[in-house]
């Protein structure tokens, strides 16, 4: 009987996911149309329409649909000729693909710290880490907040570097009134299942450089000459997006304004509801930025009465799904042997950061429940009693900041 009661309790407990795709009748209609047309692979009208829509949204001349944001980065490096002996400066506080794609190109990722003013890559630290081998900079628009692109582009011009703009998380964001994605030599977006709009897996590469865009389009399709079918003058890749995925993506894109409005509402509610909670702080928003608020993150400090991990565990017990912030990439085994200096801001963000439920389908009632649970837990001491780490930005002898 006790087992039965516990099972009923678990089955009926309220759950709030970190994110879920919002898919409705429009998506079903477009995908059904693609299936019925017979164009289910990478040929078909939805691919072209989706490419044109994202290019237009980002203020770019061309869009090239790809199988993921990660393959988009890989494609960009290949088209730019970045390879062995080259270095690319990337933020250490980001998803690991910013480094793995550099490695796959045969080049070396060089890590830079975050700027405390917006949490994106710090232009001053980029400047410090440039060497004669540096070929490119990859700014990442973290959680949808644009990096300081004027400062980064100025550095790139002075040192003759490429700028690969990682806008994977930032569709709909703007920098000084300009849409992200078109602010470097090449930009990439991701349409993974938890992104603002989704194709399941998928991405888009955009550029205003027509020659570069055509190179990426050729490389994406096995290196095939677009004017001479089945003739392959270069070694390419199969990084194509299917017509089925593009149909889903186009339907999602047509709802972009609604999704952005939902994200803005969610971010505003979190900021208002948790503003007076000790030990909770938010990503600053620069005056020149329009933040898409793709994912809402907080920093948790000892004033809350719980560690970040303790808060995550306590919220999970209340049925609330959260995610810890990314580990600093330079602390991971494939990257520990690389030369590095301290990354104090990135260390703080990694060790204190927690992602809250932020999906476009998050109801006002569920968000109010999340906020109330955090406020109720504040000062409860319900977390682990482990000491708070000191954020020096210097790895331990094992190569990682204590978790």
N, C-alpha and C positions, 0 to 999 in steps of 0.2 A: 504493500500500500504506500509506503514511503517513496519507493521508486516511482510509482505511478504519479504521485503528487508532484515529485520533482520534475518528471517528464512534462506534465501539464504546465508547470511554471515556466520551464524553458521554452515550450512551444508557444506560449502566449506572451512571453516577454517582449516588450517594445524594442524594435531594432531600428537604428538610423544608420544607413550606409554612408561611407565616405563620399561616394558618387555613383550614379547610375545614368546610363544614357536615356534620353527622353526621345522615344521613337513612337510616332503616331501614324495616322492614316495616310498622310502625304508620303512618308517614307515607304510605307507598304505599297502604295500605288505606283511609285516610280520604280521600285525594285521589281514589282510584278510585271510592269511594262518591259523592263530590261530582260527578264526571263522569257516572256512571251515573244519578244523580238528575236530571240536566238543569239543575240550579241551578249554573251555572258563573260567573255574574257576581256583582253585589253583593247579590243576594237569595239567601237560603238559610239553613238552620239553623246552619251552622258559624260564620257571622259573629256571630250572637247568642251562641253558646256561647263563642266566643273572647273576645268583649267581656266577658262575665260572668266568665270565668276571670281575665283580666288585672285587671279591677276588683277582684276578690276578692284576688288576689295583692298588689296595691298598697294595699289598705285603702281603696279609693275606692268611692263610691256608684255611679258610672257610668263605663263605658268606651265610647269611640267609635272604631271601627276606621277607619283612614285608609290612604292609599296609600303613605305613607312617614313617617318621623319628621319630615322637613322640612316636609311639608304639614301635619302636626300642629301644628308651631309657627306656620305661616302661619294655620291655622284659629284657633288660640288668640288670636293678635293681632287677627284680624278680629272675633272674638266679644267681646273686651275693648274694642273701639273704639279701638285704638291706630292712629294714622295720622300724616299730615303735621303737622309742628310738635312732635311728641313725641320723647322720647329713651328708649332702653332700654339699661340697663347690662348688658354681657356680658363674659365673659372674653376677652382677646385670645389666650390659649393654649387653643385649642379648634378643632374643625372649623368651616369657614367658614360652614356653614348658620346658626350662631347669629347671624351678622351679616347674611347675605343675606336671611333671612326678615324681619328688622327693616326692611331697605331695601325689600323687596317690599311691606311694609305702608305704605310712604311715610314711615316714621319714621327716626330717626338712631341707629345703634348708637354707644354710648359705651363705650370699652374700659377694663377694669380689669385689674390685675396678679393673679398667682397667689399663694397663701399657701404659703410654704415648708414648713409643717407637714403639708400633705396635697396640695398642687399644685392644688387647686380655687380658685375665685375668692376673693380676699382681702376679707373683710367691711370691714376698715378702709379699703381702697382704694375700695370701693363708696361708702362714706360721703363720701370726699373728692370724688367725681365727680358727686354729685347736684347738679342745678340746678333752677330753677323749671319746666323743661320735662320733667323726668324723670317717666315714667309707670310704668315697670316695671323689675324686675331679673330676669335670667335666670341663675341658678346652673346649672352643669353638673357632674354627678357624674362626674369624670374617671376613665376606665378602670374605673369601678365603685365608686370611693371617694366617699362622700357629701360634698357641701359642708357647711359649718357652717350648717345651716338655722335654728337658734335665733337666731344672730346676724343672719342675713339677714332673717328674718321680723320681728325686733325693729326693724331699720332700716326695713323696709317699713311696719310699723305706724306708726312715728313720722312718716314722710314721706308716708303714705297712697299707697303704691305697690302695684301688682300683683306677684305672684311667679309667674313661669312657670318651673316646675321641669323642667329638661332632664335626664331620666333615661334618655336614649337608650342609654347604655352600662351601665346599672346595674340591670337587672331582677334581683331577688333580694337586692339590698343593703338594709341597714337603717341608720337613724340613731337612736341612743339607743333601739334596740329597735323603732322604727317603720319600716315598709316605705317605701322611697322612692317618689315619684310622687304621694303624698297629702299632702305636706308644704307645698305652696304652694297658690295659687288654682287652678292647673291644672298637670298633669304630662304629659309625653310620653315614650313609649318608641319605640325603633326595632327593626325586625325584618329589617334588611338581612342579606345572606348571611353576613356575618362576625360577627353578633351572637350573644349567648348562645343565643337561639332565633331561628329565621328563618322568614319567609314568602316569601323571595326578595327582594322589595321590600315594604315595609309598615310600619305603625306603629300606635300607639294613643294617644289622648288620654284622660286620666282626670281626674275632678274630683269633689269632694264638694258642689259648688255645683250643685244640680239645675237651676236656671234657666240657668246658664252652660252646663251640659252639653247642655240641650235646644237652646240657641242654636247650639252647635257642631254638633250632629247635623243641624239644619236647614240650616245653611250648607254642611255637607259634601255634601249631596244637592241641589245646584242651588238652594238656598233654598226648597225645596218645603214647603208647609204639611203637617205630618204628618197632620192631620185632614181635609185637603181636597186630594186627589191632583191634581197638575198645576196647582195654584194656587201662584204664587211671589210671596209678599209682599215678599221681599228678594232682592237679588242674591247668589247663592251660587256654589259651586264644585263641581266633580266630583272629590272627594278620597276616593272610596270604595275599600274593599278588596273583592276578589272572594271568593266562597265557596270557590273552589279554594285561594286563598292562606290563607284562614282555616282550612280543613281541615288544611293543612300546619302552620299555626301552633298549632292546638289539639293535634295529635299531638306537636309539639315541646314545648309547654307541659307535657304530661303526663309528660315526661322531665326537667323542670326541675331537680329535686333531684339527679338523676344528673349533669347538666351542671355544676351548681354544685359538686358534689363533685370532678369532674374539674378544674375551674378552681382550686379550693383546693389540690388535690394538685400541680398544675403550678406554682402560685405558690410553694408551700412548697419544692418541689424546687429551683427557681431560687434562692430566697433562701438555702437551705442550701448548694447546690453552688457558688455564686459569692460567698458571704459573705466569704471571705478573699482574693478577687482584688483587687489594688490597682487603683484607678481605676474601679471599678464600684460604684454605689450604687442604691438602690431607692426607690420611692415610700413615704414613711412612712405608717403606718396609725394613725389616731387611736383613742384608747381608746373613743370613743363610736361607732365605725364598724364595721359588718360589710361587708367589701369583697368584692364578687362576683368580683373579679380577672378581669373580662372580657378584658382585654388586659394582658400583662405588659410593663412598660417598665423600662429601666435608664437611668442617666446614665453617660456615659463621660467621664472626665477624663484629663489628661495622664499621670497615674501608671500608666495601663494600658500606655503605650508606643505607643498608636495613637490617632489621632483617631476620633471617632464615625464619620465617613464612611469612614475607613480600615478600621475594624472591620467595617462593613457590607460593604465591597467584599471583604475577606478571607473573610468568612463566605459570601458569594455564591459565591466560588470553591470553597468546600467543599460547595456545594449547599444552603445554608441561606438561606431567604428571610426578610428582615427589612424593617422600614419605619422611616424616619427620623421623628422626632416632627413634629407639625404646625408649620408656619410661624406666627409671630405674625400674626394677621389684619390688624393695623394696618399691617404692612409691605407688604401686597398692593396692587396698583394701584387697585382701586376705593375703597380706604379711606385712602390716604395723605394726602389733603387735609384730613382731619378733625383737629381739635385733639387733641393728645396730649401726655402727659408720659412719663417713663420707666417701663419695665416690666422691672426687672432680674431678677426671678424668672422671669417668662415667657421672657425672652431666654435665660436659662441652660437652662431646660427644653427650649426649642426647638432650641438649638444642641448640646446634649449628649444629648438623648433618643433612644433606639433601642427599637423594639418587637421583641420576640423571638417566635418561634413559640409560639402560645398557644391554638390550637384545641382544642375538647373531644376531638377524635380524636387528639391528639398522644400517641404511644406513649411509654412510659417509656424504651425504647431510643433513640428519636429525641431525646428531651429530654436524655438522658445524653450523646448525641453532640454536641448543641448546647453543653452546658455544657463538655464536654471541649475542644471546638474553641476556645471563648473562653479557657479557661485556658491552652491551648497557645499561643495567639496573644499572650497577655499578655506584654509586654516584648519582643516580637519586632521591633517597629519596622517592621512590614510595611506600614504605612499611608503616606499622603501625608505629606510633610515640611512642609506648610504650617503656618504658625504658628497657635497656638490663639488664638481671638478673645477680646477683653476684653469682658465682658458688662456694658455700661453701660445697656442697655435703650433707648438712643437710636439711631434709625435713621441710616444714612449719608446722604449727600447724594442717593443714588439711592433712598432710602426703605426700605432693607433692611439688616438685620444681616448682615455677611459670613458666607457659608456655609463 
